[in-house]
Amino acid sequence: MVQMREEIIQFAQQYVGIRYRYAGTSPDRGFDCSGFTSFILKKFDARVSSSSAMQSMQGIRVPLSEVMPGDLVFFGRKGRIQHVAMVVENSPAGIICVHSTCTRGVVVENVSTSTYWRSRILFARDVLGRLAIN
C-alpha cells in the first residue's frame, strides 16, 4: 500500500505546470482541483467523485497530523468545501500537497506554511484505505 501511494504521488507530480480550467478533468484541457484529484486516483482504480464537496464525504476522515501521501486535504470557509489537494508528504516541516490552483495551475507547495492555504484547511480524508499499511 505504501508503494502504491508513492506511485500515485509520482504520477500526480508529472502534471505540475498544467493549467487550471474550471470543471477541467484532463491534462489536455486543464484541471480544476477536484478534476485533478479524481483524474489521478482513477488511474489507480480509486474511484472518487469529480466534485470536491462529494470527495469530502468519501473514504475515512483522518487527523491532519496523520495524513499520508495520496490522502486528500480539504479547504474552505465556515465548513463549506472550496478546494481539495493531494498530500505528497507529511513531515515536521508541514503538509506538502500537489493541487490545481486557479492562478497557478498544478503546483506542489507546503499548505501548512502558506499564508493563503493554512487558514483555510478544514480536514483530511483517506480515499485509498489504511488497512494494508504497516
C-alpha positions as CSV (number, residue, x, y, z in Angstrom):
1,M,0.0,0.0,0.0
2,V,2.8,2.4,0.8
3,Q,4.4,1.7,-2.6
4,M,1.1,2.4,-4.3
5,R,0.8,5.7,-2.5
6,E,4.3,6.7,-3.7
7,E,3.4,5.7,-7.3
8,I,0.3,7.9,-7.1
9,I,2.3,10.9,-6.0
10,Q,5.0,10.3,-8.6
11,F,2.2,10.1,-11.2
12,A,0.5,13.3,-9.9
13,Q,3.7,15.3,-9.9
14,Q,4.1,14.7,-13.6
15,Y,1.3,17.2,-14.2
16,V,2.9,20.1,-12.4
17,G,2.6,23.1,-14.7
18,I,-0.7,22.0,-16.3
19,R,-3.0,25.0,-16.5
20,Y,-6.2,25.5,-14.4
21,R,-9.5,25.1,-16.1
22,Y,-12.9,25.3,-14.4
23,A,-14.5,21.8,-14.4
24,G,-11.4,20.5,-16.1
25,T,-10.7,16.8,-15.8
26,S,-7.8,16.1,-18.2
27,P,-4.2,17.2,-18.8
28,D,-5.1,18.2,-22.4
29,R,-7.7,20.7,-21.4
30,G,-6.6,21.6,-17.9
31,F,-7.7,20.7,-14.4
32,D,-9.7,22.2,-11.6
33,C,-8.8,21.0,-8.1
34,S,-11.2,18.1,-7.8
35,G,-10.9,17.2,-11.5
36,F,-7.2,16.8,-10.9
37,T,-7.5,14.6,-7.8
38,S,-10.2,12.4,-9.4
39,F,-8.1,12.0,-12.6
40,I,-5.1,10.9,-10.6
41,L,-6.9,8.5,-8.4
42,K,-8.9,7.0,-11.2
43,K,-5.6,5.8,-12.8
44,F,-5.1,3.7,-9.7
45,D,-8.7,2.3,-9.6
46,A,-9.6,4.6,-6.6
47,R,-12.9,5.9,-7.8
48,V,-13.9,9.3,-6.4
49,S,-16.3,11.9,-7.5
50,S,-15.1,14.8,-9.6
51,S,-16.7,17.2,-7.1
52,S,-14.7,18.4,-4.1
53,A,-17.8,18.5,-2.0
54,M,-18.6,14.9,-2.8
55,Q,-14.9,13.9,-2.3
56,S,-15.1,15.4,1.1
57,M,-17.6,12.7,2.1
58,Q,-15.7,9.7,0.6
59,G,-13.2,7.5,2.4
60,I,-12.5,8.0,6.0
61,R,-11.6,11.1,7.9
62,V,-8.0,11.2,9.3
63,P,-6.3,13.7,11.6
64,L,-4.1,16.2,9.8
65,S,-1.2,15.0,11.9
66,E,-1.6,11.5,10.4
67,V,-2.1,12.3,6.7
68,M,-0.1,10.2,4.3
69,P,0.8,10.6,0.6
70,G,-2.3,10.2,-1.5
71,D,-4.7,11.4,1.2
72,L,-6.9,14.4,0.3
73,V,-6.9,17.7,2.3
74,F,-10.0,19.9,2.0
75,F,-10.1,23.7,2.3
76,G,-12.8,26.2,2.7
77,R,-14.5,28.7,5.0
78,K,-17.2,28.2,7.6
79,G,-17.3,24.5,6.8
80,R,-18.0,25.0,3.1
81,I,-15.7,23.0,0.9
82,Q,-14.0,25.2,-1.7
83,H,-10.8,23.3,-2.6
84,V,-9.1,19.9,-2.5
85,A,-5.4,19.0,-2.6
86,M,-3.5,15.7,-2.5
87,V,-0.8,15.0,0.1
88,V,2.7,14.5,-1.2
89,E,4.4,14.4,2.2
90,N,3.7,15.0,5.8
91,S,6.8,16.0,7.8
92,P,7.7,18.2,10.8
93,A,8.1,21.0,8.2
94,G,4.4,20.7,7.2
95,I,2.0,19.1,4.8
96,I,3.2,19.3,1.2
97,C,0.4,19.0,-1.4
98,V,0.0,18.8,-5.1
99,H,-3.1,20.6,-6.4
100,S,-4.6,22.6,-9.2
101,T,-4.9,26.2,-8.2
102,C,-7.0,28.9,-10.1
103,T,-4.0,31.2,-10.5
104,R,-1.0,28.8,-11.0
105,G,-2.4,25.6,-12.3
106,V,-1.0,22.3,-10.9
107,V,1.7,23.1,-8.2
108,V,3.4,21.5,-5.3
109,E,3.5,23.5,-2.1
110,N,3.6,23.4,1.7
111,V,0.0,24.2,2.6
112,S,0.9,24.3,6.3
113,T,3.1,27.3,5.9
114,S,1.2,29.1,3.1
115,T,-0.3,32.3,4.3
116,Y,-3.2,31.7,1.9
117,W,-3.9,28.0,2.4
118,R,-3.1,27.5,6.1
119,S,-6.1,29.3,7.5
120,R,-8.4,27.5,5.1
121,I,-7.5,23.9,5.9
122,L,-10.6,22.1,7.2
123,F,-9.8,18.4,7.4
124,A,-8.4,15.4,5.5
125,R,-9.7,12.1,4.2
126,D,-8.2,8.8,3.2
127,V,-9.8,7.5,0.0
128,L,-7.2,4.8,-0.5
129,G,-7.6,2.8,2.7
130,R,-5.3,2.3,5.6
131,L,-5.9,-1.4,6.3
132,A,-2.8,-2.6,4.4
133,I,-0.4,-0.2,6.0
134,N,2.5,-1.2,8.3
